[in-house]
Amino acid sequence: MGRVPVEMSRERFEELVGEALDEVPEELLGLMSNVVILVEDESPRGEPELLGLYEGYALTSRGWDYGGVLPDRILIYRHPILRICDTEDDVVDEIAITVVHEIAHHFGIDDERLHDLGWA
């Protein structure tokens, strides 16, 4: 019998994303610049397993000419996360990992380093 993904309202999912952000140290959040965190239902077409995505210019890539740009975006994908989880506790854990992973990209940390640190 196939596994049934967790069902969860968008509101509850967004609440869990907010709780994950509350766990990020304030000193770190205070260093984030020109970035928004959004929840989307689905990942981009052709990327069904993608749980989150950072779009923008990492802080380490911003130079003297950085300015007048739209905010970077951290996208957290609700349905892909729900599809891989068995329980709400699994969802809480996966959201926390995904939020930290994408915030790390904002600070210029790549996937290889995140994997080494256990956040991949």
ABEGO torsion letter per residue (X at the ends): XBBBBBBBBAAAAAAAAAAAAAABBAAAAAABBGBBBBBBABBBBGBAABABBBBEBBAAABBAABEGBBBBBBBBBAAAAAAABABAAAAAAAAAAAAAAAAAAAAGBBAAAAAAAGAX
